[in-house]
Amino acid sequence: MPKSILAILILSMAVFQKATAAVLISGVMVNPPGTDGVNEYVQLVATDTIDFSVTPYTVVVSNNGTATANGWAAGGALTYAFSITTGSVALGDVFYVGGTGLLLNGAGSADLSGLTWLRTINTSTTGGDGGIGTANSAGVMGNGGANADGVAVFSSGTVTSASVPVDAIFYGTGVGAALSGANGYRVPTSDLYAGGGLFGSTGNTFIFGDQGSGFLKLTGTYNPDTDTWDVARTGSQVALTTSSPVSAIASGISLAAVPEPSRALLLGLGMTWILVRRRRAHGC
């Protein structure tokens, strides 16, 4: 193939390349009133169309404790996994994973069953997916504190000590034992972390505040076309009561408009097609 045609094809592929972080964290409920139990949940946003039966994802949450060499895959009382292996979403869809409570703010609050839940587990009686995490009637998501807790999203149905998440957040008052020597939690390259290492290492120390009552709502603007954040995420705690509406936790993450293919690109694709047809006609 002539270099000119190859160059056009490479340019076309680069322009249409999909974002790598196809699922982003937009909010968490880690400390509902009363016993947390099955009332904890994670809110997520899709930046692409995903059929989870074909492309499974896994969300892992952590609880206060000293990190091990297995990081997110530690299991036991330290980490707990929700694997998304069914259902599908389109760009911009908001969806959830978490306990089976399906309530906005614990007992007596608004019913969330009408929202899109792609994985729920009775975390009080059942261990996490893939053998990661044991049941805990007090809840499987830590509330932060001196040893930061976190949430991570993996573009795989299997999470190991070597797995690097496509998105992650941490919250608490300090890194603490979330980084223990060479042990800790791998972070992605994102608006919050430099990536290429463990949470708590240089460039990877960002922490949202300690989580009291309320929903941690993240706000920012993500560009699916460039796989970058036009506006980095910030966090605010939404105070909730038993009378709060479901709309109180509406996602604060917006997606930048993906530009239509330029006339120059369309012309280039057309020229590529014409050149290929001509070479075939002449037996080249």
C-alpha positions in Angstrom: 0.0 0.0 0.0 1.4 3.5 -0.9 2.6 5.5 2.0 0.1 8.3 1.2 -2.9 5.9 1.5 -1.5 4.4 4.7 -1.1 7.8 6.2 -4.7 8.7 5.5 -5.9 5.5 7.0 -3.8 6.0 10.1 -5.2 9.5 10.5 -8.8 8.2 10.1 -8.3 5.5 12.7 -6.8 8.1 15.1 -9.7 10.5 14.7 -12.3 7.8 15.3 -10.5 6.1 18.2 -12.8 5.5 21.1 -12.2 6.6 24.6 -10.4 4.1 26.9 -12.2 5.2 30.0 -15.6 4.1 28.9 -17.0 4.0 32.5 -16.4 6.8 35.0 -17.3 7.3 38.6 -19.7 10.2 39.2 -20.8 9.7 42.8 -20.9 7.4 45.8 -23.1 6.7 48.8 -20.8 5.1 51.4 -22.4 6.1 54.7 -26.2 6.1 54.7 -28.1 6.6 58.0 -28.2 3.7 60.4 -26.4 0.5 59.6 -24.9 0.8 56.1 -25.6 -2.8 55.2 -27.1 -3.1 51.7 -27.7 0.6 51.2 -24.3 1.6 49.8 -24.0 2.3 46.1 -21.8 3.7 43.3 -23.0 6.0 40.5 -21.3 5.6 37.1 -21.5 7.3 33.7 -20.9 5.6 30.4 -18.7 7.5 27.8 -19.3 5.0 25.1 -21.8 2.3 24.1 -21.1 -0.9 26.0 -22.6 -4.4 25.9 -21.4 -5.8 29.2 -22.1 -9.4 28.1 -19.4 -8.9 25.5 -17.2 -6.4 27.4 -17.5 -7.0 31.2 -16.5 -4.4 33.7 -15.8 -4.7 37.4 -16.2 -2.1 40.2 -14.2 -2.6 43.4 -14.6 -0.8 46.6 -12.3 -0.7 49.6 -12.7 -0.6 53.3 -10.3 0.9 55.9 -7.3 -1.3 56.6 -3.7 -1.9 55.7 -3.2 -2.4 51.9 -1.6 -5.6 50.8 0.4 -6.7 47.8 -2.8 -7.7 46.1 -4.2 -4.2 46.1 -7.7 -4.0 44.7 -7.8 -7.8 44.5 -7.1 -8.3 48.2 -10.7 -9.4 49.1 -11.6 -10.4 52.6 -12.6 -7.3 54.6 -10.4 -5.0 52.6 -12.0 -4.9 49.1 -15.3 -6.0 47.5 -16.1 -6.5 43.8 -19.2 -6.0 41.7 -18.8 -7.5 38.2 -21.0 -6.1 35.5 -21.6 -8.9 33.0 -25.1 -8.3 31.6 -27.0 -5.3 30.3 -25.9 -2.5 28.0 -25.5 1.3 28.1 -25.1 4.1 25.6 -22.9 7.2 25.7 -24.1 9.4 28.5 -26.1 6.8 30.4 -26.0 6.9 34.2 -26.1 3.6 36.0 -25.4 2.0 39.4 -23.9 -0.9 41.3 -24.2 -1.6 45.0 -26.3 -3.3 47.7 -29.8 -4.6 47.2 -31.4 -1.9 49.3 -32.1 0.4 46.3 -32.8 3.3 48.6 -31.6 6.9 48.2 -30.6 7.4 51.8 -31.3 4.3 53.9 -34.5 3.2 55.5 -37.6 5.3 54.7 -36.0 7.3 51.9 -36.8 7.4 48.1 -37.0 4.2 46.1 -34.2 4.0 43.5 -35.4 0.8 41.9 -36.5 2.8 38.8 -32.9 3.7 38.1 -30.6 1.6 36.0 -28.9 -1.0 38.3 -26.5 -3.3 36.5 -25.2 -5.2 39.5 -26.6 -5.5 43.0 -25.5 -7.9 45.7 -26.9 -8.6 49.2 -23.6 -7.5 50.7 -24.8 -8.4 54.2 -25.0 -12.1 53.3 -23.0 -12.6 50.1 -19.4 -12.2 49.1 -18.2 -10.1 46.3 -17.8 -11.3 42.7 -14.8 -13.2 41.5 -14.0 -14.2 45.1 -13.1 -10.6 46.0 -14.6 -9.6 49.3 -16.6 -11.2 52.2 -20.1 -10.3 53.3 -20.4 -7.6 55.9 -23.7 -6.6 57.5 -22.2 -3.3 58.5 -21.4 -2.4 54.8 -18.5 -3.1 52.5 -17.6 0.5 51.6 -15.4 2.3 54.1 -16.2 5.8 55.2 -12.7 7.2 54.8 -10.8 8.4 57.8 -7.1 8.3 58.4 -6.6 5.3 56.1 -8.3 6.4 52.8 -10.9 4.3 51.1 -11.6 4.2 47.4 -13.6 3.0 44.4 -12.1 1.7 41.2 -13.5 0.7 37.8 -11.8 -2.0 35.7 -12.5 -2.8 32.0 -12.4 -6.5 32.7 -14.4 -9.2 34.5 -11.3 -10.3 36.3 -9.2 -8.2 38.7 -5.8 -9.2 39.8 -3.0 -7.5 41.7 -1.6 -6.3 38.4 -4.8 -4.8 37.1 -4.9 -1.1 36.5 -8.3 0.6 36.7 -9.6 2.9 34.0 -11.0 5.2 36.8 -10.6 5.5 40.5 -11.3 7.9 43.4 -10.3 8.0 47.0 -11.7 9.8 50.0 -10.7 10.3 53.7 -8.5 12.5 55.8 -5.2 11.0 54.7 -3.5 8.3 52.7 -2.5 6.4 55.8 -2.2 2.6 55.5 -3.7 2.7 52.0 -0.1 2.8 51.0 2.0 0.4 53.1 5.6 0.2 51.8 5.4 -1.3 48.3 1.8 -2.4 48.8 -1.2 -0.4 47.8 -3.9 0.4 45.2 -3.0 1.0 41.5 -4.4 4.2 40.0 -5.2 5.2 36.4 -4.0 8.2 34.5 -6.9 10.6 34.9 -8.0 14.1 36.0 -7.1 13.2 39.6 -4.0 11.0 39.3 -0.8 10.9 37.3 -1.0 7.1 37.0 1.8 4.6 36.6 1.9 3.8 40.3 0.1 3.4 43.6 -2.3 5.7 45.4 -0.2 7.8 47.8 2.9 7.9 45.6 4.1 11.1 44.0 1.4 12.6 41.8 -1.2 10.2 43.1 -2.2 11.6 46.4 -5.5 13.4 45.7 -8.3 12.6 48.2 -11.9 13.8 48.4 -12.9 14.7 51.9 -14.0 12.3 54.7 -17.5 11.0 54.1 -20.0 11.7 56.8 -23.7 11.5 55.9 -24.8 12.4 52.4 -24.0 11.6 48.8 -20.6 12.4 47.4 -21.5 14.1 44.1 -18.7 14.6 41.5 -18.9 17.4 38.9 -16.7 17.8 35.8 -16.6 17.7 32.0 -15.1 14.7 30.2 -14.3 14.7 26.5 -14.9 11.2 25.0 -13.2 12.3 21.7 -9.8 13.0 23.4 -10.2 10.7 26.4 -9.3 13.7 28.6 -11.1 15.9 31.2 -11.9 19.4 29.9 -12.9 20.3 33.5 -11.4 18.1 36.3 -13.8 16.6 38.8 -14.6 18.3 42.1 -16.7 16.8 44.8 -19.5 18.1 47.1 -21.5 16.3 49.7 -25.2 16.4 49.0 -27.2 16.4 52.3 -30.1 14.0 52.1 -33.1 13.3 54.2 -35.9 10.7 54.0 -37.9 13.3 52.0 -35.2 14.1 49.5 -36.1 13.4 45.8 -34.2 11.0 43.6 -33.2 14.0 41.5 -30.9 15.1 44.4 -28.3 12.7 43.2 -28.5 13.5 39.5 -25.1 13.1 37.9 -22.9 16.1 37.8 -20.6 14.8 35.1 -21.2 16.2 31.6 -19.7 14.9 28.4 -18.2 17.3 25.9 -19.8 17.2 22.4 -17.9 15.0 20.0 -17.3 17.0 16.8 -18.6 15.7 13.5 -16.0 14.5 11.0 -14.4 17.5 9.3 -14.8 18.1 5.6 -11.1 17.5 5.2 -11.3 14.1 6.9 -14.3 13.1 4.7 -12.4 14.2 1.6 -9.4 12.2 2.7 -11.6 9.1 3.3 -13.1 9.6 -0.1 -9.7 9.9 -1.8 -8.6 6.8 0.0 -11.5 4.8 -1.4 -10.9 6.2 -4.9 -7.2 5.3 -4.8 -7.9 1.8 -3.6 -10.5 1.2 -6.3 -8.1 2.5 -9.0 -5.2 0.2 -7.8 -7.6 -2.8 -7.8 -8.8 -1.9 -11.3 -5.2 -1.9 -12.5 -4.3 -5.1 -10.7 -1.9 -3.3 -8.2 
